[in-house]
Amino acid sequence: MKKAGQTVSVVMATYNGEQYLREQIDSILNQTYPVHELIIQDDGSTDHTVAIANEYARRNPVVKVFVNERNMGLNQNFKTAVMRATGDFVAISDQDDIWLNDKLERQVAAIGNCDVCCSPHAYGTVPQEIVVNNYPYNVERLLFFSNVCGHTMLCRRDFVQNPANWQDYMWYDWSLSLHASLGNGLIMVEEPTVWHRLHAGEVSQIMQNRYEDVGNHSSLFPYLHGLKEYRKWLGDDNRRAIYTHLLQITADGRFPLVHRFCNLLLRDDLLSILRLCRLCQKHRAKIYFNKPTNGLRGWMRGFFFPMIYSCTHFPHVFYKKC
């Protein structure tokens, strides 16, 4: 049931999504919480995506279709589409998922004064093979891992339309989740609200294929070669831009641990690297979400986290146009 005065705009970025688009649009329009508008912005599709979207727009005035004059890529397509929204809240949608029918109702009820409400998502190639993605999160983990998915997000419009919360060298959902965590907060609905369909053409699979060789080495590699890989990571311009930006916005003292992490992540002298390793070891339970952190192995894994991370994860987190 709609709350008085609280409207929801849904923003969908499309690109060659004809195969699953109808199912996703239907799941949005059939929400138990009425949709104020569904903004579909296409990024130069060469299939029937735009024709399908226009077909829905002719039948339902809630649906509004826009076509970019040139291909922008995923981040800019979402960013510019979000700026068109007029609702109190903005929900972000992929073109190939299926929303559970009470997604918006549950998230509007849960968001409170936070900037973003997200949720776990179910995923698989078919509904019968559903696995639930239920990664925990905190701001320290979000310094390294982009594990809050944009297709589950409901955002306050004033937050999501603030250009400062969109860092173009980061995947948009990582940028939004970090800025929300450092702002008025990010809250999670505990049960999945979206079935995220896995298929060869979706962005996460494209990125996984692009970096399929990352991390394909022995478990000893980070301990033997990690310092060299970490120093290589230190020189990445995007990486430095991220932590410089976060260092600046945490300078007010509200997030001292995040500020300390960012300060050390920008230094390349050996003493600072060792201090970073010690800090990661001390707070390893906040950083890792899929590895045991107790015992000697957990202690070592925490201490060598910067080396392990630079050998296995960092190419995934920077935005690359798809």
C-alpha positions, 0 to 999 in steps of 0.5 A, a space after each residue: 500500500 502506498 504511503 501518503 506523499 511517497 512516490 517511487 520512480 523506477 529507472 531501468 538502463 537497457 542495452 540489447 535486452 529484448 530477450 527478458 525485457 517483458 518479464 522485467 517490465 511486467 514484474 515492475 508494473 505489477 508491484 504491490 506498491 504502485 510505481 509513479 513512473 518507469 523510466 527506461 533509457 536505452 543506450 543504443 540497442 540494435 535489437 528490438 529493446 526500444 520497440 518493446 519499451 515503446 509498446 509498453 509506453 503506448 499502453 501505460 503512461 507510467 512508462 517513459 522511454 528515452 534513447 541516448 544519442 550515443 552509447 554511454 556505457 552502463 555507468 553514465 546510462 544509469 546516472 543520466 537516467 536517474 537524473 530524470 526521476 521525479 519520485 520521492 524514491 528512486 529504485 534501480 532496475 536491470 533489464 533482465 531480472 524479475 522483481 518479487 511483487 512486494 519489493 518496493 513495498 518492503 523497501 519503502 517501509 524499511 528505508 526510514 531516514 537512510 539514503 539507500 535500502 538494498 537487499 540480498 538477491 536470488 540468482 541462477 539461470 532458472 528459478 529452480 536453481 536459485 541461490 541466495 546472495 546474502 553477503 553481510 556488509 559494513 563500510 570497512 568491507 565496502 572500502 574493498 568489495 563492491 558487494 551491494 548490488 545496484 539492482 536491489 537499491 531503493 534510494 532517496 531522490 536527493 541522495 541519488 541525484 547528487 552528482 557527488 555520490 557518483 564517482 565515474 571511475 567506480 561501478 555506480 553501485 559501489 559508489 552509491 553504497 559507499 557514499 550512503 554508508 558514509 552519509 545517512 546510512 544504508 539499510 538492508 531488507 533481510 530477504 531477497 527482493 530480486 531474482 537476478 538472472 544469470 546468462 552470458 550477456 549480463 554485465 557481471 558475467 562479461 566482467 567475470 570473463 574479462 578477468 577470468 585469469 585473475 587469481 588463477 594461481 597457487 594459494 601461496 602466490 600472494 605470500 610470495 609475490 604479494 608485496 610486488 603486486 601490492 606496489 603495482 596496485 598502489 600506482 593505479 590512478 583509479 585506485 588512488 582517486 578512490 581513496 583520496 576522495 574517501 580520505 577527504 570526505 572522512 576528514 570530519 572525524 565521523 569515521 576515524 577507522 575508514 579515514 585511517 585505512 584510506 590514509 595508509 592505502 595511499 602510502 607506499 613506504 614499507 612502514 605504512 604498508 606494514 601498519 596497513 597489514 596490522 590494521 587489516 589483521 586487527 579488523 579482519 572480521 569486518 573485511 572478510 565475508 567468505 573466509 574464516 578469520 579465527 586461528 593462526 590461518 585467519 590471523 595470517 589471512 588478515 595480516 596479508 589481506 592487502 597482498 591477497 586482495 591486490 593479487 585476486 580482486 582489484 581489477 574487478 572493482 574499477 569501472 570499465 565501459 561495457 
